[in-house]
């Protein structure tokens, strides 16, 4: 898939992310959570970094009413949550 197709895929997958977890806390996710593990791992690292930048930009602009950045993991991955 192209970068734009991957971005569209991630945006479309957000609808499958729950608002709350089973304990009633706001559900937080990383971009890799939007893919099955083997698909995300097959995307080259430089493309995953670019996708992360593209998604973050989308979340700060067009997607700001859908998702918001919500910190980082210990590994430095951006965490998001649904609004």
C-alpha positions in Angstrom: 0.0 0.0 0.0 1.1 3.6 -0.6 1.6 6.0 2.3 -1.7 7.7 1.4 -3.6 4.4 1.3 -2.1 3.4 4.7 -3.1 6.8 6.1 -6.7 6.3 4.8 -6.7 2.8 6.3 -5.7 4.1 9.7 -8.3 6.8 9.7 -10.9 4.3 8.7 -9.9 1.9 11.4 -10.4 4.5 14.2 -14.1 3.7 14.1 -13.2 0.2 15.5 -11.3 1.7 18.5 -13.5 1.8 21.6 -14.0 5.0 23.6 -13.6 3.2 27.0 -11.8 0.1 28.1 -13.6 -2.6 30.2 -12.7 -0.7 33.4 -14.4 2.5 32.2 -11.1 4.3 31.5 -10.5 6.2 28.2 -9.0 3.8 25.7 -5.6 4.8 24.4 -4.0 3.4 21.3 -0.9 3.6 19.1 -0.8 3.4 15.3 0.4 -0.2 15.4 -2.9 -1.0 17.3 -4.8 -0.1 14.1 -3.1 -3.0 12.2 -2.7 -6.6 12.8 0.8 -7.1 14.1 2.2 -8.9 11.1 1.0 -6.1 8.7 2.5 -3.3 10.8 5.8 -5.1 11.1 6.0 -5.6 7.3 5.9 -1.9 6.7 9.4 -0.5 6.5 10.6 1.5 9.5 11.1 4.7 7.5 7.5 4.4 6.2 6.1 3.8 9.7 7.9 7.0 10.8 6.5 8.9 7.9 3.0 7.5 8.6 3.3 8.5 12.2 4.1 12.1 11.1 1.2 12.1 8.6 -1.3 10.8 11.2 -0.1 13.2 13.8 -0.6 16.1 11.4 -4.1 14.8 10.5 -5.0 14.4 14.2 -3.9 18.0 14.8 -6.0 19.4 11.9 -8.8 17.5 10.1 -9.1 14.8 12.8 -8.9 17.0 15.9 -12.6 16.2 16.7 -12.0 12.5 16.3 -8.7 11.7 18.0 -6.2 13.6 20.1 -2.6 12.9 21.0 -2.4 11.7 24.6 1.2 11.2 25.6 3.9 8.8 24.5 4.9 5.2 25.3 8.2 4.4 27.0 9.5 3.6 23.5 8.6 7.0 22.3 5.5 6.0 20.2 2.7 8.6 20.1 -0.4 7.6 22.0 -3.9 8.7 20.9 -7.4 8.6 22.3 -10.8 9.1 20.7 -12.6 12.3 21.6 
